[in-house]
Amino acid sequence: MKAIRVHAFGAPGAMRLEDISDPVPQAGQVVVRVYAAGINPVDTYIRSGLYSPLPPLPYTPGLDAAGVVEAVGEGVRRVSVGDRVYMGGSLSGTYAEKALCPESQVHPLPPSLSFPQGAGINVPYGAAYHALFHRAHAVPGETVLVHGASGGVGIATVQWARTTGMRVIGTGGTEKGRQLVVAQGAHFVLDHHAPGHMERVLALTDGKGADVILEMLANVNLGRDLGVLAEGGRIVVVGSRGTVSIDPRDIMRRNASITGMLLLSASAREMLSIHAAIAAGLENGILRPFVGREMPLSEAARAHHEIMESSAYGKIVLIP
C-alpha cells in the first residue's frame, strides 16, 4: 500500500510517499481502508520533532481518518467488515491507504457524513469538548471567546458551545473565515487583525468580560486575554507556538485560572465521554464537520505548510 513515511524529524519535506506492506490485524485490532485522513497542527509538531513523546522512526503521521473496515482480528465485536467508520488515533498512522487500530479507536460514521467530514471529527471535536467541558467546566449561560474560530477546533468549539446554551464570540483573520464562523452559530465574530478588537469583547459583555476563553495561539494572545476575562474566568490553552510573558496579578485580581489541555493526555474515562458525546451530536445533527480543502495524499508536505501558514478555514484532509 501507499503511505507517507518520515525517516528523520524535520521540515515538511521529510515526508515521503512510499510503498509499504499492508497491515494485518491481530486479536482486538481492526484494519481500515482509509478514504480521507485529517491534518492537524499537532501532526506538524510531531514531524518537526517539537513534541514529546516522539514516535520511533520511521513512522507514518496522522491521528484522524475515515474509511471502511477491511479486516478484523479475533475477538472484535463492535465493528464488522464493510462498516463505515471514523478513527480516533491508530497504531500505524493515518496518512496511508490503510491503517491499523485497536477496536476501541474505531467509531461508527453516520451515513449522512462524507469520509472527508469523518476525517475531521476526532482531534477537532475531541479537543474542543475536552477544553470546553473537562478543563474549563463551561456551563449554559456563560460567554465563551473562541480565538481562531474558523479552524477545525474553533468550528467544533463554536458548535459545542452554541448548542449547549452558551453565548459565543469568535475571532477570524479573513472575511471568508468570519462568515464561516457566523454560519456555524457564533453570536458575534471579530477580526483579530483589527486594532482594539479585544476591547470589543468587553463592549459585547457590558464590561463583564468572557467567562471562558479557548486560546489557540497563546504566545500571541494570552496576555491580552487576561484583560478581557470575567471574574472567576477560565482560559484554556489549546495551542501555542512559543513563549509569552504575563502579569500574574491579572489572574489574581480576577480569581481566574489558566489551564492547558492536550487531547492525547485525556484519561480513558474522559475519552469515553468525549466519543459518547460526539456520537450523540453526529446522530442528532448538532455537530457538522466542515472541510475547507481536500488534497492528494502525495501532497502531505504542502498540506503541512498550508495548515501552519494560511488563515484557518475549516479542515484540511488528504485523499489516498
Secondary structure, DSSP 8 states (H G I E B T S, - for coil): -EEEEESS-SSGGGEEEEE-------TTEEEEEEEEEE--HHHHHHHHT-SSS---SSB---SEEEEEEEEE-TT--S--TT-EEEEE--SS-SSBSEEEEEGGGEEE--TTS-HHHHTTSHHHHHHHHIIIIIIS---TT-EEEETTTTBHHHHHHHHHHHHTT-EEEEEESSHHHHHHHHHTT-SEEEETTSTTHHHHHHHHTTT--EEEEEES-HHHHHHHHHTTEEEEEEEEE---SS-----HHHHHTTT-EEEE--GGG--HHHHHHHHHHHHHHHHHT-----EEEEEEGGGHHHHHHHHHHS---BEEEEE-
